[in-house]
């Protein structure tokens, strides 16, 4: 009853108000501003936790070496932090007591499992201008934020001071335009070490092999050799913390088979299928941004199908986590029908609101 009432109110009142009064980027910026303020107030957190207990009456699940309250996770890209020009500026902001990762406290209390990031070794300001769009007709989103984040050192210092509610994950990526293999590996290992040495111990780390809204083309980077090399280096640092890997849609069947084989060989516990779909942005056909939501759904299902087939045929001990257009019970069931144990979502947060996970899981 609670979930049904919430869904009716959001769809009939709040979503038309938000969509009618502001574009996607303005709405995104305002929700982050709200979260930054909400993180400061204990009474907001108490209310969020009370509503979570009311909404989250679902069965727990175990996936990728992690036990979750329910089989749905807020994907990386939302609770990722502010961008900075330099590491010194980011660290100084932490030392001044600024909230450089809006939502670090509020989002886990509202939605449960959250994947933080992506974080790169050094801060990034991301892309300028309009970088977020929505397509209501297909319930899709598109972004070219460009890995905007405070960098691993500042993020680790901040999260050490402000430990998030568990379970949560941390998503790490190599800086765009870094192509030297030794430098790629060094960035990831240094990022991991910064979090671990700061005492920030998430329930899982995710290697982001696929970011379509930067200067790079991620699909050309997802080779078997590169996957093995980077995963091996990360697993060696992690001890008992599981490693997951996020990959792109629209790879070949052979490439998916080789990737999941590489993940199995190097001790990866789960693969997330998939990241967003690279397409021209609405405002500039010469610029690419990552599409999520409805327009990604079929491509993500196809990737998941290939991975699950290879997993079954070879007996790989790597769980597959669906991600792409999980908007409601039907699209969630599309992934479950392929055999996945859990999914991630992002665009549903836009189209279904704060308690999207409860709407998706409601039978």
C-alpha positions as CSV (number, residue, x, y, z in Angstrom):
1,X,0.0,0.0,0.0
2,X,2.8,2.4,0.9
3,X,4.6,1.7,-2.4
4,X,1.5,2.0,-4.5
5,X,0.6,5.3,-2.9
6,X,4.1,6.7,-3.3
7,X,4.1,5.6,-7.0
8,X,0.8,7.3,-7.7
9,X,1.9,10.5,-6.0
10,X,5.2,10.7,-7.8
11,X,3.8,9.9,-11.2
12,X,0.8,12.2,-11.0
13,X,2.3,15.1,-9.0
14,X,6.1,15.3,-8.5
15,X,7.3,14.0,-11.9
16,X,5.1,16.4,-14.0
17,X,6.1,19.3,-11.7
18,X,9.9,18.5,-12.1
19,X,9.8,17.7,-15.8
20,X,7.6,20.7,-16.6
21,X,9.7,23.3,-14.6
22,X,13.3,22.3,-15.3
23,X,15.5,20.4,-17.7
24,X,17.4,17.3,-16.7
25,X,20.6,19.0,-15.8
26,X,18.9,21.6,-13.6
27,X,16.9,18.9,-11.8
28,X,20.1,16.8,-11.3
29,X,22.0,19.8,-9.9
30,X,19.1,20.7,-7.5
31,X,18.8,17.1,-6.2
32,X,22.5,17.1,-5.5
33,X,22.2,20.4,-3.7
34,X,19.3,19.0,-1.6
35,X,21.3,15.9,-0.8
36,X,24.3,18.0,0.3
37,X,22.1,19.8,2.8
38,X,20.2,16.6,3.9
39,X,23.5,14.9,4.7
40,X,24.0,17.4,7.5
41,X,20.8,16.7,9.4
42,X,20.2,13.8,11.7
43,X,16.4,14.2,11.6
44,X,16.4,13.7,7.8
45,X,18.5,10.6,8.2
46,X,16.1,9.2,10.8
47,X,13.1,9.9,8.5
48,X,14.9,8.3,5.6
49,X,15.7,5.2,7.7
50,X,12.1,4.9,8.9
51,X,10.8,5.1,5.3
52,X,13.5,2.6,4.2
53,X,12.3,0.1,6.8
54,X,8.7,0.6,5.6
55,X,9.6,0.3,1.9
56,X,12.4,-2.3,1.9
57,X,10.4,-5.5,2.9
58,X,12.1,-7.7,0.3
59,X,14.2,-10.8,0.4
60,X,17.9,-10.5,0.8
61,X,20.3,-11.8,-1.9
62,X,23.9,-12.8,-2.2
63,X,25.8,-11.8,-5.3
64,X,29.4,-11.2,-6.2
65,X,30.5,-12.1,-2.7
66,X,28.2,-9.6,-1.1
67,X,24.9,-9.9,0.8
68,X,22.4,-7.3,0.0
69,X,19.1,-6.4,1.6
70,X,17.4,-6.9,-1.8
71,X,18.7,-7.5,-5.3
72,X,18.9,-4.0,-6.6
73,X,21.8,-1.4,-6.4
74,X,22.0,2.3,-7.2
75,X,24.6,2.3,-10.0
76,X,27.8,4.4,-10.0
77,X,27.4,7.9,-11.5
78,X,25.1,9.5,-9.0
79,X,26.9,9.6,-5.6
80,X,30.3,10.5,-7.2
81,X,31.3,13.8,-5.7
82,X,32.3,17.2,-7.0
83,X,35.0,17.9,-9.6
84,X,38.2,19.8,-8.8
85,X,41.0,21.1,-10.9
86,X,43.8,19.8,-8.6
87,X,44.3,17.3,-5.9
88,X,45.4,20.1,-3.5
89,X,42.1,21.9,-4.0
90,X,40.1,18.8,-3.3
91,X,42.0,17.9,-0.2
92,X,41.7,21.5,1.1
93,X,37.9,21.3,0.6
94,X,37.9,18.1,2.8
95,X,40.0,19.8,5.4
96,X,37.5,22.8,5.5
97,X,34.7,20.4,6.2
98,X,33.0,20.7,2.9
99,X,30.7,18.0,1.6
100,X,32.5,17.0,-1.5
101,X,30.4,13.8,-2.1
102,X,26.7,14.9,-1.8
103,X,24.4,12.1,-0.9
104,X,27.1,10.0,0.9
105,X,24.9,9.7,3.9
106,X,21.3,10.3,2.6
107,X,21.3,8.0,-0.4
108,X,22.2,4.8,1.4
109,X,19.6,5.6,4.0
110,X,17.0,6.1,1.3
111,X,17.8,3.4,-1.3
112,X,20.0,0.9,0.5
113,X,23.0,-0.5,-1.6
114,X,24.9,2.3,-3.5
115,X,27.9,2.1,-5.7
116,X,30.0,5.3,-5.2
117,X,32.0,6.8,-8.0
118,X,33.5,6.5,-10.5
119,X,36.7,7.8,-8.9
120,X,39.9,8.3,-10.8
121,X,43.3,8.6,-9.3
122,X,43.3,12.4,-9.7
123,X,40.4,14.9,-9.7
124,X,38.5,15.7,-12.9
125,X,36.3,18.7,-13.6
126,X,34.5,16.7,-16.3
127,X,32.9,18.2,-19.4
128,X,31.5,21.7,-19.6
129,X,28.1,23.0,-20.9
130,X,25.0,20.8,-21.0
131,X,26.0,17.3,-20.0
132,X,22.7,15.6,-18.9
133,X,19.5,15.1,-20.9
134,X,16.3,13.0,-20.7
135,X,14.0,11.5,-23.3
136,X,10.7,11.0,-21.6
137,X,9.1,9.2,-24.5
138,X,11.5,6.3,-24.1
139,X,12.2,6.8,-20.4
140,X,15.9,7.3,-21.2
141,X,18.7,9.5,-19.9
142,X,21.9,10.6,-21.6
143,X,25.0,12.1,-20.1
144,X,28.5,13.2,-20.9
145,X,29.6,14.3,-17.4
146,X,33.0,13.0,-18.2
147,X,34.1,11.3,-15.0
148,X,33.8,14.4,-12.9
149,X,35.0,13.5,-9.4
150,X,37.2,14.7,-6.5
151,X,39.9,12.1,-7.1
152,X,40.8,9.0,-5.1
153,X,42.9,10.7,-2.4
154,X,40.3,13.3,-1.5
155,X,37.4,10.8,-1.8
156,X,39.2,8.4,0.5
157,X,39.9,11.1,3.1
158,X,36.3,12.3,3.0
159,X,34.8,8.8,3.3
160,X,37.2,7.9,6.1
161,X,35.7,10.9,8.0
162,X,32.2,10.1,6.9
163,X,31.7,6.3,6.7
164,X,28.7,5.4,4.5
165,X,26.1,2.9,5.6
166,X,26.9,-0.6,4.4
167,X,26.6,-2.3,2.1
168,X,28.2,0.0,-0.5
169,X,30.7,-0.3,-3.3
170,X,33.3,1.9,-4.8
171,X,33.8,2.2,-8.5
172,X,37.3,3.1,-9.9
173,X,38.3,4.1,-13.4
174,X,41.5,4.9,-15.2
175,X,41.9,8.5,-16.1
176,X,40.8,9.2,-19.7
177,X,43.6,9.4,-22.3
178,X,45.9,7.3,-20.1
179,X,46.9,4.5,-22.5
180,X,50.3,3.4,-21.2
181,X,49.7,-0.1,-19.6
182,X,52.0,0.6,-16.6
183,X,50.4,3.9,-15.9
184,X,46.9,2.4,-16.1
185,X,47.8,-0.3,-13.6
186,X,49.6,2.2,-11.3
187,X,46.6,4.5,-11.2
188,X,44.2,1.8,-10.2
189,X,46.6,0.3,-7.6
190,X,47.3,3.7,-6.1
191,X,43.6,4.5,-5.9
192,X,42.9,1.2,-4.2
193,X,45.7,1.7,-1.7
194,X,44.5,5.2,-0.9
195,X,41.0,3.9,0.1
196,X,42.3,0.8,2.0
197,X,45.0,2.7,3.8
198,X,42.5,5.3,4.9
199,X,40.4,2.5,6.4
200,X,37.6,2.9,3.8
201,X,36.6,-0.8,3.3
202,X,33.6,-1.1,1.0
203,X,31.7,-4.3,0.5
204,X,33.0,-4.5,-3.1
205,X,35.2,-2.5,-5.5
206,X,34.2,-2.2,-9.2
207,X,36.7,-1.7,-12.1
208,X,35.0,0.6,-14.7
209,X,36.4,-0.6,-18.0
210,X,33.7,1.4,-19.9
211,X,33.0,5.1,-19.7
212,X,31.4,6.3,-23.0
213,X,31.1,10.0,-22.0
214,X,34.9,10.9,-21.9
215,X,37.4,11.6,-24.6
216,X,38.1,7.8,-25.0
217,X,36.3,5.1,-26.9
218,X,35.9,2.4,-24.2
219,X,34.9,-0.4,-26.5
220,X,38.4,-0.6,-27.9
221,X,39.9,-0.8,-24.4
222,X,38.0,-3.9,-23.3
223,X,40.5,-6.6,-24.5
224,X,41.2,-9.9,-22.8
225,X,44.8,-9.0,-22.2
226,X,43.9,-5.6,-20.6
227,X,41.2,-7.1,-18.5
228,X,43.5,-9.8,-17.1
229,X,46.3,-7.4,-16.4
230,X,44.2,-4.8,-14.5
231,X,42.0,-7.3,-12.7
232,X,45.1,-9.3,-11.6
233,X,46.7,-6.1,-10.2
234,X,43.6,-5.1,-8.3
235,X,42.7,-8.5,-6.9
236,X,46.3,-8.7,-5.5
237,X,45.5,-5.6,-3.4
238,X,42.0,-6.5,-2.2
239,X,42.4,-9.4,0.1
240,X,38.8,-10.6,1.0
241,X,37.0,-7.6,-0.7
242,X,35.4,-8.8,-3.9
243,X,36.2,-7.2,-7.3
244,X,33.4,-6.5,-9.8
245,X,33.9,-5.2,-13.4
246,X,31.6,-3.0,-15.4
247,X,31.7,-3.4,-19.2
248,X,30.1,-1.9,-22.3
249,X,27.1,-2.9,-24.4
250,X,27.4,-3.8,-28.1
251,X,30.6,-5.9,-27.9
252,X,30.8,-9.0,-29.9
253,X,29.8,-12.4,-28.6
254,X,33.4,-13.5,-28.8
255,X,34.5,-10.5,-26.8
256,X,32.0,-11.1,-24.0
257,X,33.1,-14.8,-23.8
258,X,36.8,-13.8,-23.6
259,X,36.1,-11.1,-21.0
260,X,34.2,-13.3,-18.6
261,X,36.8,-16.0,-19.1
262,X,39.5,-13.4,-18.1
263,X,37.5,-12.3,-15.1
264,X,37.1,-15.9,-13.9
265,X,40.8,-16.6,-14.3
266,X,41.8,-13.5,-12.3
267,X,39.4,-13.9,-9.4
268,X,36.7,-11.4,-10.3
269,X,33.5,-12.1,-8.5
270,X,30.9,-10.3,-10.7
271,X,30.5,-8.5,-14.0
272,X,28.0,-5.7,-14.4
273,X,26.3,-5.7,-17.8
274,X,26.3,-2.9,-18.9
275,X,27.4,0.7,-18.8
276,X,25.6,3.2,-21.0
277,X,25.3,3.2,-24.7
278,X,27.4,5.7,-26.7
279,X,25.2,7.8,-29.0
280,X,25.2,11.4,-30.3
281,X,23.9,14.0,-27.9
282,X,20.6,15.8,-28.5
283,X,22.3,19.2,-28.8
284,X,25.4,18.2,-30.8
285,X,25.5,15.2,-33.2
286,X,29.3,15.5,-33.3
287,X,29.5,14.8,-29.5
288,X,28.9,11.4,-27.9
289,X,27.1,10.8,-24.6
290,X,26.1,7.6,-22.7
291,X,22.5,6.6,-23.0
292,X,20.8,4.8,-20.1
293,X,17.3,3.7,-19.4
294,X,14.8,2.5,-22.0
295,X,17.0,2.9,-25.1
296,X,19.8,0.9,-23.4
297,X,17.6,-2.0,-22.3
298,X,17.7,-4.3,-25.2
299,X,21.5,-3.9,-25.7
300,X,22.1,-4.6,-22.0
301,X,19.9,-7.7,-22.2
302,X,21.8,-9.0,-25.2
303,X,25.1,-8.5,-23.4
304,X,23.8,-10.2,-20.3
305,X,22.6,-13.1,-22.4
306,X,26.0,-13.7,-24.0
307,X,27.7,-13.5,-20.6
308,X,25.3,-15.9,-19.0
309,X,25.6,-18.4,-21.9
310,X,29.4,-18.3,-21.6
311,X,29.1,-18.6,-17.8
312,X,26.9,-21.7,-18.0
313,X,28.9,-23.4,-20.8
314,X,32.3,-23.0,-19.1
315,X,31.2,-23.1,-15.4
316,X,32.7,-19.7,-14.6
317,X,32.3,-18.7,-11.0
318,X,31.5,-15.1,-11.9
319,X,28.1,-13.6,-11.2
320,X,26.4,-11.4,-13.8
321,X,24.6,-8.3,-12.6
322,X,22.2,-6.7,-15.0
323,X,22.2,-2.9,-15.6
324,X,20.4,-1.1,-18.3
325,X,16.8,0.1,-18.5
326,X,15.7,-1.4,-15.2
327,X,12.7,0.9,-14.8
328,X,9.8,-1.3,-13.4
329,X,8.9,-4.8,-12.5
330,X,8.7,-6.0,-16.1
331,X,12.2,-4.7,-17.2
332,X,13.6,-6.1,-13.9
333,X,12.1,-9.5,-14.7
334,X,13.7,-9.4,-18.2
335,X,17.1,-9.7,-16.5
336,X,15.9,-12.2,-13.9
337,X,14.6,-14.4,-16.7
338,X,18.2,-14.6,-18.0
339,X,19.4,-15.9,-14.6
340,X,20.9,-12.9,-12.9
341,X,20.7,-12.5,-9.2
342,X,20.8,-8.7,-8.9
343,X,20.6,-5.6,-11.0
344,X,21.7,-1.9,-10.9
345,X,19.7,1.1,-11.9
346,X,20.2,4.9,-12.5
347,X,17.6,6.2,-14.9
348,X,14.8,4.8,-12.9
349,X,15.7,7.3,-10.2
350,X,14.7,10.0,-12.6
351,X,11.5,8.4,-13.8
352,X,10.3,6.7,-10.6
353,X,11.8,8.9,-7.9
354,X,13.7,8.3,-4.7
355,X,12.0,5.0,-4.0
356,X,12.4,3.6,-7.5
357,X,13.9,0.4,-6.1
358,X,10.6,-0.3,-4.2
359,X,8.5,0.3,-7.3
360,X,10.8,-2.0,-9.4
361,X,10.6,-4.8,-6.8
362,X,6.9,-4.5,-6.1
363,X,5.1,-7.6,-7.3
